[in-house]
Amino acid sequence: MKKSTTSLAILAAMLLSLTVSCGNEKGAGSDTTNAPQSGDTSAPVEESPFVTDELPSDLDLGGAEVKLMIGDYNNAYIDDMYSEEETGNRLGDAVYKTIQNVQERLNASLAYSWQTYNWGELTGFQSRITSGIMAGDNEFDILFDVMNYTSQMLDGEYFINLADTKYIDLDKPWYNQTVRDNMASDYIHFVSGQFSLANVKNVFCIYYNADLYETLGKTENLYELVDSGRWTLDKLDELTKDVYADLNGDTARDINDRYGITFGDFNKYLGFMKSLGGSMFEKTPDGYKFTYDSERIADSVDKLCSLVNDNENALPAKQNTDNPDFMVSTGGGNFASKNFVEGNSLFSFGLIADAASIVPSIGFSYGLLPYPKWDEAQENYQNVLQRNCYALIPVTVADEDAASAVLEALSSESYRTLVPEYCEVSLKVRYSQDDDVSRMFDLIINSIVYDPGEIYANLLGTPSGMFRSAIFDNDPNWASAIASNKDSLIAKMEQITS
């Protein structure tokens, strides 16, 4: 990590990332060019809104081979991170060009390998990775995986401290800052960020049917509600009152009716905990404070149980198993609401990744929103990922400097070119500040946060599942549920600071 970055520079970069679109145009009324001097007939130079990396312009790795391993969990990562050639598929070609640009820029050869595995094979994959490192094998120089190997690091240093590498600048906007802020020490053995589209497309979001919204006579501008901080859970409840309609006339609430709220699958409940301002643990100077038993979490569970399960305007979620009558598969074990795709839902909770399946299939205008806040007093919108991709460099790396340069270059290139391309391809909108959907896309991906309980989920036993289960089971008695798990969770978390 570069030690010369000042606090002012960090703040400026953060503000630029959060408030300026990463597209090729700025909002209406903005000056996007350097005005030519009188008599100057040269073309104006457009200002780039992107933050740039600080890799030396003359950095040359001399044709070195850098080996990248992808843990392709559920076949959900490989297509977004590797493409062998251009095929005419716009997004696949963008992935290919990203790799080629990095190779040419650094004069390096990127050698990719991967292993596809499912949930039941995850432990075996991790064991193979750590066993190889223990044996001193140099199978890969950079690892991308759904797990961050925190539990394994308690037993020994399998992965290097990325904060001490020559070329990785952890302050850059393509790395998620809340990961570093919530880790137990300054030894940063993994990062999350825009080096993988998985860390963009797997963020929770809301789709809404703009045509139905207008047909129902609703006039409040939803984007203005978001911008003003008034997009709250109560506002969502208010806007979905009286939306339900028995479309098939069978006098029974079923999947063929119209609803105000639907869900792709029950994993979409997970996004509410952070969006409503809750947390499992909070990092303090003395360690980690257990906050999963807070009043905010209890109130959130109570209100969500009522909103989702005891409300005729909401269609409760099903488990994430293939159910073609209820949901549409969006790949990687994720699902979108069939009810929404068919035009019979006003708001649907899903993932950015669902757009690839939803947008080409719908016959109506749609909009994109973040998950709501608890109330207007809550300062920020907070969004989380259903599935992560972490980057790690093993202690057996052949050339640490080369590996760190490649990871930094890949992250920077993806942030500047691949992520904007993904927005335009999947959401079908121009990636610019003056397009509302694009602007919401920026807001959502730039407000992704990590809870310590999620960072150390493998050690803790994935406690976020308790929140999901409470809503799914319509069990608002959160105080009782969490009390029986509190001591165990605290004890497990103390292991990482002992």
VENPE-V13565 format. One record per backbone hydrogen bond with DSSP energy under -1.0 kcal/mol. CO is the residue of the C=O (numbers start at 0). NH is the residue of the N-H. If there is no record, write none. Layout:
BEGIN
{{CO & NH} {CO & NH}}
END
This chain:
BEGIN
{{5 & 9} {6 & 10} {7 & 11} {8 & 12} {9 & 13} {10 & 14} {11 & 15} {12 & 16} {13 & 17} {14 & 18} {15 & 19} {26 & 29} {31 & 46} {36 & 39} {44 & 33} {55 & 58} {60 & 63} {63 & 108} {65 & 110} {66 & 140} {66 & 141} {67 & 112} {68 & 143} {69 & 71} {69 & 114} {70 & 72} {71 & 74} {71 & 116} {72 & 75} {76 & 79} {77 & 80} {77 & 81} {88 & 92} {89 & 93} {90 & 94} {91 & 95} {92 & 96} {93 & 97} {94 & 98} {95 & 99} {96 & 100} {97 & 101} {98 & 102} {99 & 103} {100 & 104} {101 & 105} {102 & 106} {102 & 107} {105 & 60} {106 & 62} {108 & 65} {110 & 67} {112 & 69} {114 & 71} {116 & 73} {117 & 120} {118 & 121} {120 & 124} {121 & 125} {122 & 126} {123 & 127} {124 & 128} {125 & 129} {126 & 130} {127 & 131} {128 & 132} {129 & 133} {130 & 134} {131 & 136} {132 & 135} {141 & 68} {142 & 391} {143 & 70} {144 & 389} {148 & 152} {151 & 154} {155 & 157} {157 & 394} {160 & 163} {161 & 164} {168 & 171} {171 & 174} {173 & 193} {176 & 180} {177 & 181} {179 & 182} {185 & 187} {186 & 188} {187 & 161} {190 & 390} {191 & 175} {192 & 195} {195 & 198} {196 & 199} {196 & 200} {197 & 201} {199 & 202} {200 & 352} {201 & 385} {202 & 351} {204 & 349} {205 & 368} {206 & 347} {207 & 209} {207 & 366} {208 & 212} {209 & 213} {210 & 214} {211 & 215} {212 & 217} {213 & 216} {220 & 224} {221 & 225} {222 & 226} {223 & 227} {224 & 229} {225 & 228} {229 & 231} {230 & 372} {231 & 235} {232 & 236} {233 & 237} {234 & 238} {235 & 239} {239 & 242} {244 & 246} {244 & 257} {245 & 248} {253 & 256} {257 & 244} {258 & 345} {259 & 346} {260 & 314} {261 & 348} {264 & 267} {265 & 268} {266 & 269} {268 & 271} {270 & 274} {271 & 275} {272 & 277} {273 & 276} {279 & 290} {279 & 291} {281 & 288} {283 & 286} {286 & 283} {288 & 281} {290 & 293} {293 & 297} {294 & 298} {295 & 299} {296 & 300} {297 & 301} {298 & 302} {299 & 303} {300 & 304} {301 & 305} {302 & 306} {303 & 307} {304 & 308} {305 & 309} {310 & 313} {312 & 259} {312 & 260} {317 & 265} {318 & 320} {322 & 325} {322 & 326} {325 & 337} {327 & 335} {330 & 333} {333 & 329} {335 & 327} {336 & 340} {337 & 341} {338 & 343} {339 & 342} {343 & 258} {345 & 208} {346 & 261} {347 & 206} {348 & 263} {349 & 204} {350 & 353} {351 & 354} {352 & 355} {353 & 356} {353 & 357} {354 & 358} {357 & 360} {357 & 361} {364 & 209} {364 & 210} {366 & 207} {368 & 205} {372 & 232} {374 & 377} {382 & 448} {383 & 203} {389 & 144} {390 & 190} {391 & 142} {392 & 159} {393 & 396} {398 & 402} {399 & 403} {400 & 404} {401 & 405} {402 & 406} {403 & 407} {404 & 408} {405 & 409} {406 & 410} {407 & 411} {408 & 412} {409 & 413} {410 & 414} {411 & 415} {412 & 416} {413 & 418} {416 & 420} {417 & 421} {418 & 422} {419 & 423} {420 & 424} {421 & 425} {422 & 426} {429 & 431} {431 & 434} {434 & 438} {435 & 439} {436 & 440} {437 & 441} {438 & 442} {439 & 443} {440 & 444} {441 & 445} {443 & 446} {446 & 382} {450 & 453} {450 & 454} {451 & 455} {453 & 456} {455 & 459} {456 & 460} {456 & 461} {461 & 464} {462 & 465} {463 & 467} {464 & 468} {465 & 469} {466 & 470} {467 & 471} {468 & 472} {469 & 474} {475 & 477} {476 & 480} {477 & 481} {478 & 482} {479 & 483} {481 & 484} {481 & 485} {484 & 488} {485 & 489} {486 & 490} {487 & 491} {488 & 492} {489 & 493} {492 & 495}}
END
